[in-house]
């Protein structure tokens, strides 16, 4: 089963996704895509670590998320988040086609594995058109990845101001 969780910055996505992942009572692997490259990101990563249960093993994989998902030994995997994963691939000079192929592979692997996979991503398409080509490319590729994630999911939620709106199934 795949559950897709999206929303804006500080919408409550991660907290909601953690509750969903913990609900079945199965062991959970936390698959983190963030790279703590500066002090501010180090603080964010530390906050996320302290917020989740201590018994959840964490796998940090900024680029090869599909491989990390395949290697997970727990019935539940929480991948947080697709948006940083896309950013990492973009900044590593992956082509749009390669990023979308990686997303397709990740989703195929999520479908193939038993148990629960919870995918978290930022919704970045609700604001103004970015003023530079890199930011527009990021918005576009992440939008396409998000569409694929939502389409592949069994359940999908949009978080707004800490409230979850169930998008799928209705």
C-alpha positions in Angstrom: 0.0 0.0 0.0 1.2 3.5 -0.9 0.0 6.6 1.0 1.0 10.0 -0.5 1.1 13.1 1.8 1.5 16.6 0.4 1.1 20.2 1.5 3.0 23.4 1.8 5.9 24.3 4.1 5.1 23.8 7.8 1.7 22.4 7.0 2.1 19.4 9.2 2.9 16.8 6.5 5.7 15.1 8.4 3.8 14.8 11.7 0.7 13.4 9.9 2.8 11.0 7.9 4.6 9.7 11.0 1.2 9.1 12.6 0.1 7.2 9.5 3.3 5.1 9.4 3.0 4.2 13.1 -0.7 3.4 13.0 -0.4 -0.3 12.0 2.0 -0.9 14.8 4.6 -2.4 12.6 8.3 -1.5 12.7 9.1 1.6 10.6 12.1 2.6 8.6 12.5 6.3 8.1 14.0 7.1 4.7 15.5 10.6 4.8 16.5 12.4 1.7 17.7 15.6 3.3 21.3 16.7 3.2 22.4 18.7 6.2 24.8 20.9 4.3 24.6 24.0 6.5 23.7 24.9 10.1 20.1 25.7 9.4 19.5 22.3 7.7 21.4 20.5 10.5 19.0 22.1 13.0 16.0 21.0 10.9 17.3 17.4 10.6 18.0 17.3 14.3 14.4 18.5 15.0 12.9 15.8 12.7 15.0 13.1 14.4 13.9 14.2 17.9 10.2 14.2 16.8 10.1 10.6 15.6 10.1 7.5 17.7 13.6 6.4 18.8 13.1 2.9 17.7 12.7 3.7 14.0 15.9 3.0 12.1 16.9 5.9 9.8 18.4 5.5 6.4 19.8 8.7 4.9 19.8 8.5 1.1 19.8 11.8 -0.9 19.8 10.3 -4.4 19.2 6.5 -4.6 15.9 6.4 -2.8 14.5 3.4 -4.8 17.5 1.3 -3.8 17.1 2.3 -0.2 13.4 1.5 -0.3 14.2 -2.0 -1.8 16.7 -2.6 1.0 14.4 -1.7 3.9 13.7 -4.6 6.1 10.7 -3.2 8.0 7.1 -3.6 6.9 6.6 0.2 6.8 8.8 2.8 5.2 8.3 6.5 5.6 10.1 8.5 2.9 10.5 12.1 3.8 10.6 13.7 1.4 10.2 13.6 -2.4 10.8 17.3 -2.7 14.3 17.2 -1.2 15.0 14.1 -3.3 14.1 15.9 -6.5 16.2 18.9 -5.4 19.2 16.7 -4.7 18.9 15.1 -8.2 18.5 18.4 -9.8 21.5 19.9 -8.1 23.5 16.7 -9.0 22.8 17.5 -12.7 20.3 14.7 -13.4 18.2 15.3 -16.5 14.5 15.7 -16.2 14.0 12.3 -17.9 16.4 10.7 -15.4 14.6 12.2 -12.5 11.2 11.0 -13.8 12.6 7.6 -14.5 13.9 7.4 -10.9 10.5 8.4 -9.6 8.9 5.7 -11.7 11.3 3.2 -10.4 10.7 4.3 -6.8 7.0 4.0 -7.2 7.3 0.6 -8.9 9.4 -0.6 -6.0 6.9 0.8 -3.5 4.1 -1.2 -5.2 6.2 -4.4 -5.3 7.0 -4.4 -1.6 4.7 -5.8 1.0 3.5 -3.5 3.8 3.1 0.2 3.8 5.1 3.0 2.1 4.3 6.6 3.1 5.6 9.2 0.7 5.9 12.9 1.8 6.3 15.8 -0.6 5.9 19.5 -0.8 3.2 21.1 -3.0 5.1 23.9 -4.8 2.7 24.6 -7.6 0.2 26.9 -5.7 2.4 30.1 -5.7 3.6 32.5 -8.2 5.8 31.5 -11.2 9.4 31.5 -10.0 11.6 34.3 -11.4 14.5 32.0 -12.5 14.9 29.0 -14.8 16.3 26.7 -12.1 13.4 27.3 -9.7 10.9 26.9 -12.6 12.5 23.6 -13.6 12.4 22.4 -10.0 8.7 23.3 -9.7 7.9 21.6 -12.9 9.8 18.4 -12.2 8.5 18.1 -8.7 5.0 18.7 -10.0 5.4 15.8 -12.4 6.9 13.6 -9.6 4.0 14.6 -7.3 1.4 13.7 -10.0 3.0 10.3 -10.4 3.1 9.8 -6.6 -0.5 10.7 -6.2 -1.6 8.6 -9.1 0.3 5.6 -7.8 -1.0 5.9 -4.3 -3.8 4.0 -2.7 -4.5 7.0 -0.4 -3.5 10.6 -0.8 -3.8 13.6 1.6 -3.3 17.3 1.4 -2.2 19.0 4.6 -3.3 22.7 5.1 -2.6 24.4 8.4 -2.2 21.1 10.2 -5.5 19.7 8.9 -5.6 16.7 6.5 -7.9 16.7 3.5 -8.3 13.2 2.1 -7.9 13.3 -1.6 -7.9 9.6 -2.5 -9.9 7.4 -2.3 -13.1 9.3 -2.1 
